[in-house]
Amino acid sequence: MARRIGSMCRLCRREGIKLFIKGTRCVSAKCSFDKRSYSPGQHGQRRRTKVSDYGMQLREKQKVKRIYGILEKQFRGYFQKSERQKGVTGEILLQMLERRLDNVVFRSCFAASRAQARQIVKHNGIAVNGSKVNIPSYLIKKDDVISMNIKDENKKKIEENIKVNKDRGLPKWINLDEAKFSATVLDLPDRDDVGFPIEEQLIVELYSK
């Protein structure tokens, strides 16, 4: 699976909003977004020109891709799948992204960031309904039980993650069992569960051109 290397803080600065790509480290005093909230690059501090409709649509798509850590080909695939389903395309797209296993691991407070959650999944650290799953893009379903395959030396780190990350809030569609290091998907996420200011209609308009 391809991944982006380089400064993650530049991505937040480019989109003009904290994307919390690095998880809890984004709320520290060292976060470069708080020090330099303007766009990166030598012309970043210049007054921005008026953004076209296409520019707004593109930025919204890039923002969502960066939040969930997905590259263009895979993101377009999600859009095409959501287009074929009944319902509002933009909302279905966001629901599919929320249902990704790496996102569910992150939202269950087991990991400090989606990138860390993706690493846990790929290293066989997660089981779904008792079976190991090492595919970050695996889509969870209602009533699925996500449990962690934890080695004794890693338990303390996971406990710290849960303690720290619970402060950001646990989604109502996930029930966390801290003692068993497991989470149950009570229902599928809806539009209000995303937790980021996203205008998904702009993405639909972009891909519909």
Secondary structure as GFF3:
##gff-version 3
##sequence-region A 1 209
A	DSSP	alpha_helix	9	15	.	.	.	ID=ss1
A	DSSP	three_ten_helix	23	27	.	.	.	ID=ss2
A	DSSP	alpha_helix	32	35	.	.	.	ID=ss3
A	DSSP	alpha_helix	53	68	.	.	.	ID=ss4
A	DSSP	alpha_helix	72	84	.	.	.	ID=ss5
A	DSSP	alpha_helix	89	98	.	.	.	ID=ss6
A	DSSP	alpha_helix	101	107	.	.	.	ID=ss7
A	DSSP	alpha_helix	114	122	.	.	.	ID=ss8
A	DSSP	beta_strand	126	128	.	.	.	ID=ss9
A	DSSP	beta_strand	131	132	.	.	.	ID=ss10
A	DSSP	beta_strand	145	148	.	.	.	ID=ss11
A	DSSP	alpha_helix	152	165	.	.	.	ID=ss12
A	DSSP	three_ten_helix	166	168	.	.	.	ID=ss13
A	DSSP	beta_strand	174	177	.	.	.	ID=ss14
A	DSSP	beta_strand	182	185	.	.	.	ID=ss15
A	DSSP	three_ten_helix	191	193	.	.	.	ID=ss16
A	DSSP	alpha_helix	200	207	.	.	.	ID=ss17
###
